[in-house]
């Protein structure tokens, strides 16, 4: 991947990989990761609202704080880092 790929597309890919790699034993991890996919899909299709961006951040922070394993505590880092460092790209996808 390079600069021709959007951060949203890269994040969707990473979240899908995390879902595939998850042991699926703890529900906070499974539910949180799977609930991020539709939000990221809406953003990629420019159909998201500002509330979706807020919800995505809340889900990621909740997973980081409430996960029962280290995988779940680290998994939201890709989302939170993307939101922190590429916020304008997420915002642009929502406002279009």
MDAnalysis code that builds the backbone (N, CA, C; Angstrom):
import MDAnalysis as mda
import numpy as np

u = mda.Universe.empty(288, n_residues=96, atom_resindex=np.repeat(np.arange(96), 3), trajectory=True)
u.add_TopologyAttr("name", ["N", "CA", "C"] * 96)
u.add_TopologyAttr("resid", np.arange(1, 97))
u.add_TopologyAttr("resname", ["UNK", "UNK", "UNK", "UNK", "UNK", "UNK", "UNK", "UNK", "UNK", "UNK", "UNK", "UNK", "UNK", "UNK", "UNK", "UNK", "UNK", "UNK", "UNK", "UNK", "UNK", "UNK", "UNK", "UNK", "UNK", "UNK", "UNK", "UNK", "UNK", "UNK", "UNK", "UNK", "UNK", "UNK", "UNK", "UNK", "UNK", "UNK", "UNK", "UNK", "UNK", "UNK", "UNK", "UNK", "UNK", "UNK", "UNK", "UNK", "UNK", "UNK", "UNK", "UNK", "UNK", "UNK", "UNK", "UNK", "UNK", "UNK", "UNK", "UNK", "UNK", "UNK", "UNK", "UNK", "UNK", "UNK", "UNK", "UNK", "UNK", "UNK", "UNK", "UNK", "UNK", "UNK", "UNK", "UNK", "UNK", "UNK", "UNK", "UNK", "UNK", "UNK", "UNK", "UNK", "UNK", "UNK", "UNK", "UNK", "UNK", "UNK", "UNK", "UNK", "UNK", "UNK", "UNK", "UNK"])
u.atoms.positions = np.array([
    [0.841, -1.177, 0.000],
    [0.000, 0.000, 0.000],
    [0.885, 1.239, 0.000],
    [0.373, 2.271, -0.639],
    [1.107, 3.527, -0.699],
    [0.128, 4.685, -0.578],
    [0.582, 5.879, -0.903],
    [-0.251, 7.073, -0.737],
    [-1.471, 7.103, -1.663],
    [-1.575, 6.195, -2.600],
    [-2.756, 6.167, -3.464],
    [-3.940, 5.483, -2.771],
    [-3.687, 4.815, -1.655],
    [-4.744, 4.176, -0.878],
    [-5.141, 5.093, 0.261],
    [-6.409, 5.178, 0.515],
    [-6.869, 6.033, 1.603],
    [-6.624, 5.356, 2.942],
    [-6.509, 6.173, 3.975],
    [-6.331, 5.627, 5.319],
    [-7.549, 4.813, 5.726],
    [-8.698, 5.188, 5.235],
    [-9.914, 4.441, 5.561],
    [-9.849, 3.039, 4.962],
    [-9.405, 2.935, 3.719],
    [-9.265, 1.617, 3.101],
    [-8.216, 0.771, 3.822],
    [-7.120, 1.386, 4.215],
    [-6.083, 0.656, 4.938],
    [-6.589, 0.198, 6.309],
    [-7.377, 1.049, 6.950],
    [-7.928, 0.692, 8.255],
    [-8.938, -0.434, 8.116],
    [-9.775, -0.374, 7.093],
    [-10.746, -1.464, 6.863],
    [-10.017, -2.787, 6.675],
    [-8.952, -2.762, 5.901],
    [-8.154, -3.966, 5.668],
    [-7.570, -4.486, 6.982],
    [-7.011, -3.584, 7.781],
    [-6.395, -3.977, 9.049],
    [-7.430, -4.544, 10.018],
    [-8.583, -3.912, 10.096],
    [-9.633, -4.403, 11.000],
    [-10.113, -5.781, 10.546],
    [-10.267, -5.981, 9.249],
    [-10.690, -7.295, 8.762],
    [-9.642, -8.356, 9.098],
    [-8.381, -8.015, 8.985],
    [-7.311, -8.954, 9.355],
    [-7.360, -9.268, 10.844],
    [-7.638, -8.247, 11.661],
    [-7.740, -8.475, 13.104],
    [-8.910, -9.389, 13.429],
    [-10.014, -9.222, 12.727],
    [-11.163, -10.117, 12.922],
    [-10.757, -11.545, 12.584],
    [-10.041, -11.701, 11.487],
    [-9.589, -13.029, 11.061],
    [-8.622, -13.647, 12.070],
    [-7.798, -12.829, 12.712],
    [-6.780, -13.312, 13.641],
    [-7.283, -13.447, 15.077],
    [-8.414, -12.864, 15.374],
    [-8.947, -12.902, 16.729],
    [-9.280, -14.335, 17.137],
    [-9.044, -14.641, 18.399],
    [-9.390, -15.977, 18.892],
    [-10.894, -16.119, 19.096],
    [-11.605, -15.012, 19.135],
    [-13.064, -14.948, 19.286],
    [-13.561, -15.522, 20.607],
    [-12.700, -15.545, 21.613],
    [-13.122, -16.039, 22.927],
    [-13.763, -14.952, 23.770],
    [-13.277, -13.720, 23.618],
    [-13.861, -12.658, 24.434],
    [-14.783, -11.797, 23.572],
    [-15.973, -11.613, 24.062],
    [-16.988, -10.888, 23.313],
    [-16.672, -9.412, 23.086],
    [-16.009, -8.706, 24.010],
    [-15.700, -7.299, 23.717],
    [-14.886, -7.153, 22.431],
    [-13.954, -8.037, 22.230],
    [-13.098, -7.976, 21.042],
    [-13.903, -8.296, 19.777],
    [-14.613, -9.398, 19.819],
    [-15.374, -9.842, 18.643],
    [-16.409, -8.800, 18.243],
    [-17.226, -8.382, 19.201],
    [-18.297, -7.426, 18.895],
    [-17.748, -6.079, 18.450],
    [-16.726, -5.615, 19.123],
    [-16.173, -4.293, 18.797],
    [-15.574, -4.262, 17.398],
    [-14.729, -5.232, 17.102],
    [-14.099, -5.252, 15.781],
    [-15.142, -5.382, 14.669],
    [-16.104, -6.266, 14.874],
    [-17.122, -6.464, 13.842],
    [-18.034, -5.252, 13.692],
    [-18.240, -4.498, 14.755],
    [-19.095, -3.310, 14.645],
    [-18.371, -2.140, 13.976],
    [-17.050, -2.205, 13.882],
    [-16.290, -1.154, 13.209],
    [-16.393, -1.258, 11.687],
    [-16.537, -2.456, 11.185],
    [-16.548, -2.671, 9.730],
    [-17.655, -1.887, 9.027],
    [-18.910, -1.952, 9.471],
    [-19.954, -1.180, 8.782],
    [-19.699, 0.334, 8.831],
    [-19.151, 0.809, 9.949],
    [-18.837, 2.239, 10.047],
    [-17.759, 2.628, 9.046],
    [-16.719, 1.808, 8.953],
    [-15.643, 2.088, 7.995],
    [-16.151, 1.963, 6.557],
    [-17.048, 1.020, 6.303],
    [-17.634, 0.887, 4.966],
    [-18.424, 2.136, 4.599],
    [-19.209, 2.645, 5.539],
    [-19.972, 3.872, 5.279],
    [-19.031, 5.041, 4.979],
    [-17.932, 5.115, 5.706],
    [-16.972, 6.198, 5.472],
    [-16.310, 6.057, 4.108],
    [-15.965, 4.838, 3.752],
    [-15.332, 4.607, 2.449],
    [-16.260, 4.955, 1.301],
    [-17.557, 4.822, 1.537],
    [-18.557, 5.115, 0.502],
    [-19.125, 6.521, 0.620],
    [-18.506, 7.340, 1.489],
    [-18.940, 8.728, 1.720],
    [-20.418, 8.807, 2.118],
    [-20.857, 7.849, 2.907],
    [-22.236, 7.828, 3.377],
    [-22.322, 7.984, 4.895],
    [-21.211, 8.286, 5.524],
    [-21.171, 8.390, 6.982],
    [-21.521, 9.793, 7.444],
    [-21.893, 9.859, 8.710],
    [-22.173, 11.142, 9.348],
    [-21.115, 11.369, 10.427],
    [-21.099, 12.555, 10.966],
    [-20.154, 12.885, 12.024],
    [-20.338, 11.952, 13.218],
    [-21.572, 11.582, 13.498],
    [-21.845, 10.657, 14.607],
    [-21.140, 9.316, 14.411],
    [-21.001, 8.887, 13.166],
    [-20.323, 7.622, 12.884],
    [-18.847, 7.707, 13.253],
    [-18.249, 8.843, 13.008],
    [-16.844, 9.046, 13.360],
    [-16.667, 9.026, 14.876],
    [-17.573, 9.681, 15.567],
    [-17.544, 9.690, 17.036],
    [-17.730, 8.271, 17.569],
    [-18.671, 7.541, 17.000],
    [-18.948, 6.172, 17.427],
    [-17.736, 5.260, 17.183],
    [-17.085, 5.410, 16.043],
    [-15.902, 4.612, 15.741],
    [-14.829, 4.823, 16.809],
    [-14.594, 6.066, 17.182],
    [-13.597, 6.367, 18.215],
    [-14.022, 5.767, 19.558],
    [-15.293, 5.886, 19.895],
    [-15.789, 5.351, 21.166],
    [-15.636, 3.832, 21.237],
    [-15.953, 3.167, 20.157],
    [-15.823, 1.704, 20.123],
    [-14.365, 1.306, 20.308],
    [-13.474, 1.983, 19.608],
    [-12.047, 1.666, 19.705],
    [-11.523, 1.910, 21.126],
    [-11.886, 3.028, 21.715],
    [-11.430, 3.329, 23.074],
    [-12.025, 2.348, 24.081],
    [-13.285, 1.988, 23.887],
    [-13.932, 1.019, 24.762],
    [-13.240, -0.342, 24.682],
    [-12.918, -0.771, 23.483],
    [-12.224, -2.047, 23.306],
    [-10.864, -2.005, 23.993],
    [-10.141, -0.932, 23.805],
    [-8.813, -0.803, 24.411],
    [-8.887, -0.903, 25.939],
    [-9.902, -0.315, 26.519],
    [-10.039, -0.292, 27.974],
    [-10.668, -1.564, 28.550],
    [-11.531, -2.232, 27.796],
    [-12.310, -3.337, 28.361],
    [-11.983, -4.714, 27.818],
    [-11.007, -4.811, 26.948],
    [-10.674, -6.109, 26.394],
    [-10.136, -7.036, 27.477],
    [-10.368, -8.304, 27.303],
    [-9.908, -9.300, 28.259],
    [-8.537, -9.861, 27.909],
    [-7.994, -9.475, 26.750],
    [-6.687, -9.983, 26.339],
    [-5.839, -8.867, 25.736],
    [-4.574, -9.150, 25.572],
    [-3.656, -8.145, 25.018],
    [-3.961, -7.844, 23.553],
    [-4.413, -8.833, 22.811],
    [-4.759, -8.605, 21.406],
    [-5.834, -7.532, 21.307],
    [-6.856, -7.650, 22.120],
    [-7.947, -6.685, 22.104],
    [-7.530, -5.306, 22.581],
    [-6.541, -5.244, 23.453],
    [-6.054, -3.950, 23.930],
    [-5.213, -3.237, 22.873],
    [-4.545, -4.021, 22.024],
    [-3.680, -3.453, 20.986],
    [-4.440, -3.225, 19.678],
    [-5.434, -4.040, 19.391],
    [-6.161, -3.970, 18.117],
    [-6.696, -2.580, 17.785],
    [-7.265, -1.843, 18.734],
    [-7.820, -0.534, 18.372],
    [-6.773, 0.531, 18.078],
    [-5.512, 0.209, 18.274],
    [-4.451, 1.187, 18.014],
    [-4.462, 1.657, 16.568],
    [-4.757, 0.760, 15.628],
    [-4.776, 1.144, 14.217],
    [-5.882, 2.163, 13.948],
    [-7.014, 2.005, 14.601],
    [-8.120, 2.936, 14.415],
    [-7.809, 4.261, 15.083],
    [-7.381, 4.196, 16.330],
    [-7.100, 5.427, 17.075],
    [-5.948, 6.212, 16.460],
    [-4.919, 5.532, 15.983],
    [-3.803, 6.220, 15.320],
    [-4.264, 6.880, 14.031],
    [-5.078, 6.164, 13.261],
    [-5.607, 6.739, 12.028],
    [-6.447, 7.970, 12.301],
    [-7.285, 7.890, 13.322],
    [-8.131, 9.037, 13.665],
    [-7.298, 10.210, 14.182],
    [-6.238, 9.919, 14.892],
    [-5.400, 10.986, 15.431],
    [-4.517, 11.636, 14.373],
    [-3.923, 10.837, 13.508],
    [-2.958, 11.360, 12.545],
    [-3.546, 11.699, 11.179],
    [-4.707, 11.155, 10.861],
    [-5.323, 11.388, 9.555],
    [-6.770, 11.834, 9.707],
    [-7.044, 12.600, 10.735],
    [-8.410, 13.031, 11.017],
    [-9.026, 13.773, 9.835],
    [-8.224, 14.554, 9.137],
    [-8.754, 15.313, 7.999],
    [-9.238, 14.400, 6.886],
    [-8.611, 13.244, 6.723],
    [-9.058, 12.307, 5.688],
    [-10.395, 11.663, 6.084],
    [-10.542, 11.337, 7.357],
    [-11.824, 10.811, 7.823],
    [-12.901, 11.883, 7.701],
    [-12.595, 13.079, 8.106],
    [-13.567, 14.170, 8.046],
    [-13.961, 14.475, 6.599],
    [-12.996, 14.460, 5.702],
    [-13.280, 14.713, 4.293],
    [-14.208, 13.640, 3.718],
    [-14.018, 12.417, 4.151],
    [-14.868, 11.327, 3.652],
    [-16.301, 11.479, 4.142],
    [-16.462, 12.065, 5.293],
    [-17.795, 12.237, 5.869],
    [-18.510, 13.434, 5.246],
    [-17.802, 14.484, 5.005],
    [-18.416, 15.725, 4.560],
    [-18.714, 15.755, 3.066],
    [-18.179, 14.832, 2.319],
    [-18.387, 14.854, 0.864],
    [-19.778, 14.464, 0.485],
])
